[in-house]
Amino acid sequence: MPSADSCCPTIPFAISALTNFSDAQSGLASSTLVRTQSTVTAGVCDAFAPGSATTITGPAPIAKSGVGSGCYRYVLTGVNGFGGTTSLGTTVRFGP
């Protein structure tokens, strides 16, 4: 079985569309995209480490390079003018 590094040493990809949250009544205080990562064991994502969190900035498309094999969770969190929050996320797995 190939090691994770020999499988997918670096994988460039892009987030082609990013729509920030909006709130017509209270306004949007912030909208933040955060990526956390984990390893893969037997084809399943391991626990995501909070210490691996990276805030992603910039308008779409957001190109990422140097991403190796593993699991990556992307969570977009919006905060409205009243302090209410909502989040939307997805997980991407690269490699075996």
N, C-alpha and C positions, 0 to 999 in steps of 0.2 A: 504494500500500500504506500503510495507517495506521501511524503510529509505535507503538512499544510503549506509550508513555504514553497515547495516545488510545485504544488498545485496552482497557486494563485498568488505569486509574489506581489504584484501590484495590479490593481484593477481600476482603470479610469472610468468614471461614469458621470452623468450630469442629472441634476434635478431640473427638469425642463420647465416645470410650472410651479409656482409657489403663490398661493392666494392667501394673504393675511386675513385674519378674522376681522369682522367689522360689527359695529353696534350703532344703529341709527339713533337710538335714544340717548345713550350716555357717552358715546364716542369711544374710541379705542385708546387705551392707555399704553399698551404694548402688545407685540406679537413676536414671539421668540421661537426659533427652530433649534433644537438641541439633538445631538447625536451621541449615543452611548454604544459601547461595543462589548462583545463577549466572544469566547471561543466556541467551537463546535465540537461536540462529542457524540460519536455514533450518529451523525446526521441531525442532531438536535442542538439548538442554541442553549448554551449554559446561562447562568444568571448574569444579568447585566450589572457591571460594576459602576456605582455612582461616581467613582473617581475618574472614570473614563469619559465623562461628559465633555463635549465640545460644542460651543455655541457657533452655529453656522450663520454667517452674515452675507449680505449682498442680494441684489435682485436676481431672479431666475433668468437665464439658466445658471445654476450653481454647479460648476465643474469641480469634481473631487478627483484627485489622483493620489497614488501612494496608499490606497486602501488595500490591505491584504486580505487573505481568506479569513472568514469569521462571520459573526452576525453583527448587524448594525441596526439599532433602533432609532428612528427619527420621530421626534414628538414636537408638534407645533402647538404652543400654548398662547392663548390670547387672554388679555386682561382688559375689562372694560372700565369706563370712568367711575363706576360704582365699586370696583374691586372684585367683581365677579370674574371667575376664570372658567375656561373650557379648553380641552386639549384633544388633539387628534393625532394618532400615531400609526406607524407601520414599521415592520421589521423586514430587513433584506439580508439574505444569507448568500455568501460567496464561498465556494469550495465544497469539499465533501461533507 
